[in-house]
Structure formats: C-alpha cells, structure tokens
Amino acid sequence: MRRKTLIATAAAVAVLAGTGGVAAAAMADDDDRQRPAAVATDDPGADDGPRDDDRDDRDAGDDKARDGGTRTVSLADAVTAARAEAPGTVVSAELDEDRGRAEWEVETLAEDGTWHEVTIDAANGEVVTTREEQDRQDADEARDALRGSRTDLVEAAKAAAGARPGTVTSVSLDDDTRGWEVELHQDGAEHEFHVDPATGDTT
C-alpha cells in the first residue's frame, strides 16, 4: 500500500526468469519538495543553468533505471532481501536511480504494525538503508485491504506483464480500491492496471 501519503509511484523491475520485464513499485514521500521552475529567457535555446542540467541528469538516470540498464537484481530477489532485513508483508517496491546507482525501495508491514522502508542496491542486492515508522491506522487499513488476498506484490506484477508486454514500473497496494495498482511502460507509453488481490484478475 503505501499509506495514502505513500501510495506508490514506482520504477522498473524485472521478475523471475521467464516472466519478462517486470518491475515494481513505490512511493512519493510526504516531504517531497517542489523543484523551482526554470527561469525563462529570450533565447528559446538557452540553457537554464546548472540546476537544469542536474535535473536532466536525474531524469536520464530514472529512464535508465526503468529500462533496466543499471539493474541486475530482480524484483523477487529484492523482495526476498527486504523481508530478510525487515520481515513482514511487502506492500510496495520501487526501482529508482540515486546518484547514478539503481536502487530498490521496498516497503514492508510487520505483524506488530511497524512499517519498514528497505533500500536495496539493485546491482548487488545489498541492503543500503532501512527506515522504520509507526502508523497504526495505516497498518489496519493495509491489513483490511489484503484480507482474503491470494495474490502478492510479485504475482500482481507478473499478472500485469502477462496482460500487456512491457516493463512494470510501479506496484503498490491501494487501500481505497482494495487492490494492487500497477503501472507498465511500453515504447514510452504508460499503462495502468488494477489487480484484484483475491482473484489475480487484471483490469
């Protein structure tokens, strides 16, 4: 899930061999800051400066992560590593680019209601950081959304990839729709899917 404040917007992931390019999901943090708007110039071809160059570099890095160019660790392996570090139900996962390094950001919900965000190096599978947070209300909502579930996050990603060729770039549990929300990229276009946790049906 990623609580209403953490409902995922993710980056690309490949799942187990034979399932195609599948990616999984994640989140926009509450404390995200808006980037300053570029300053207009009289010259339409003028560069907006170093900050604009940095932004272009970050965008290029994100695109590279989506394409899997810097990733060797699969979604399934990232989920396994995250659960080993912070046992619980995986509710979102995101492949992102940070300073030229592809990373998985995986969120788990422990039995006691503790949320963990585990960052996994997508090149070697090592744990980079782990963050912990308590939110009982969101934990209850996530459990309620998953009641009767037979389809986990990895299976939801596989279901979406089976419905349409491409790379899944986001998978997260949405407590409002009570299902997995999946975003898939194909030839520069983005497609969204809803996967029913109880049946695995994709719409």
HUMOJO-V297368 format. One record per residue. N is the residue number from 1. PSI is psi in whole degrees, 0 to 359 (NA if undefined). OMEGA is omega in whole degrees, 0 to 359 (999 if undefined). D_FIRST is the distance of its C-alpha to the first C-alpha in whole Angstrom. Layout:
BEGIN
N|PSI|OMEGA|D_FIRST / N|PSI|OMEGA|D_FIRST
END
This chain:
BEGIN
1|265|186|0 / 2|79|180|4 / 3|172|182|6 / 4|331|179|8 / 5|350|183|10 / 6|16|181|7 / 7|129|198|6 / 8|147|167|7 / 9|114|200|11 / 10|188|179|12 / 11|164|201|15 / 12|152|183|17 / 13|143|174|17 / 14|140|179|20 / 15|199|185|19 / 16|155|181|22 / 17|140|178|26 / 18|353|181|26 / 19|356|180|23 / 20|186|181|24 / 21|105|180|22 / 22|136|181|18 / 23|166|180|16 / 24|174|212|12 / 25|169|161|10 / 26|225|205|9 / 27|160|171|9 / 28|117|184|12 / 29|153|179|13 / 30|327|188|15 / 31|17|176|18 / 32|139|180|18 / 33|141|176|22 / 34|138|178|23 / 35|145|180|26 / 36|144|180|30 / 37|149|179|31 / 38|144|180|34 / 39|127|181|37 / 40|149|177|39 / 41|165|178|42 / 42|334|181|46 / 43|110|183|45 / 44|342|181|42 / 45|1|184|42 / 46|148|177|42 / 47|144|179|40 / 48|359|176|37 / 49|183|184|38 / 50|321|182|36 / 51|321|178|33 / 52|320|177|33 / 53|318|179|34 / 54|319|180|31 / 55|318|178|28 / 56|320|179|30 / 57|317|180|30 / 58|318|180|26 / 59|319|178|25 / 60|322|178|27 / 61|319|178|25 / 62|318|178|22 / 63|321|180|24 / 64|320|178|25 / 65|318|179|22 / 66|321|180|21 / 67|353|179|24 / 68|13|185|24 / 69|335|182|27 / 70|11|186|26 / 71|136|173|24 / 72|340|181|25 / 73|127|182|22 / 74|167|176|20 / 75|313|181|17 / 76|319|180|17 / 77|322|178|20 / 78|319|178|17 / 79|317|179|15 / 80|316|180|18 / 81|319|180|19 / 82|319|181|16 / 83|331|176|16 / 84|325|180|19 / 85|320|183|19 / 86|86|183|16 / 87|143|178|16 / 88|187|178|13 / 89|129|180|10 / 90|123|183|9 / 91|349|175|5 / 92|158|176|6 / 93|142|183|10 / 94|133|172|12 / 95|120|185|16 / 96|171|179|18 / 97|125|180|21 / 98|110|179|23 / 99|45|177|26 / 100|2|181|27 / 101|128|177|25 / 102|133|181|22 / 103|146|170|19 / 104|134|172|16 / 105|111|186|13 / 106|132|180|11 / 107|130|179|8 / 108|153|177|9 / 109|115|182|9 / 110|165|181|13 / 111|330|181|15 / 112|7|178|16 / 113|5|179|13 / 114|134|176|13 / 115|140|175|11 / 116|136|171|12 / 117|115|184|12 / 118|126|178|15 / 119|125|182|17 / 120|132|174|19 / 121|119|185|22 / 122|352|179|22 / 123|325|185|25 / 124|356|177|26 / 125|6|180|23 / 126|148|177|24 / 127|126|180|21 / 128|307|179|22 / 129|160|173|20 / 130|128|178|18 / 131|144|183|16 / 132|144|180|15 / 133|145|177|14 / 134|128|175|15 / 135|92|186|13 / 136|319|182|14 / 137|314|179|13 / 138|325|178|9 / 139|316|179|9 / 140|320|179|11 / 141|320|179|9 / 142|316|179|6 / 143|321|179|10 / 144|319|180|11 / 145|331|182|9 / 146|0|181|9 / 147|126|181|13 / 148|8|183|15 / 149|138|174|13 / 150|2|183|16 / 151|117|180|14 / 152|184|185|11 / 153|315|181|10 / 154|318|179|13 / 155|325|177|15 / 156|319|178|13 / 157|318|179|14 / 158|322|180|17 / 159|318|179|17 / 160|318|179|17 / 161|330|177|20 / 162|333|180|22 / 163|331|181|22 / 164|127|179|23 / 165|145|179|24 / 166|192|180|23 / 167|121|177|20 / 168|125|183|16 / 169|354|180|15 / 170|132|172|11 / 171|127|178|9 / 172|154|177|5 / 173|123|179|3 / 174|115|183|5 / 175|346|177|6 / 176|313|180|10 / 177|352|181|10 / 178|50|179|9 / 179|177|177|9 / 180|127|176|8 / 181|124|186|9 / 182|135|174|11 / 183|135|183|14 / 184|136|180|17 / 185|135|178|20 / 186|120|178|24 / 187|42|177|27 / 188|354|179|26 / 189|148|180|24 / 190|136|179|20 / 191|142|182|19 / 192|142|180|16 / 193|153|172|15 / 194|127|179|13 / 195|123|180|13 / 196|120|181|13 / 197|333|183|12 / 198|322|186|15 / 199|338|185|18 / 200|4|180|16 / 201|141|182|18 / 202|130|178|17 / 203|NA|999|18
END
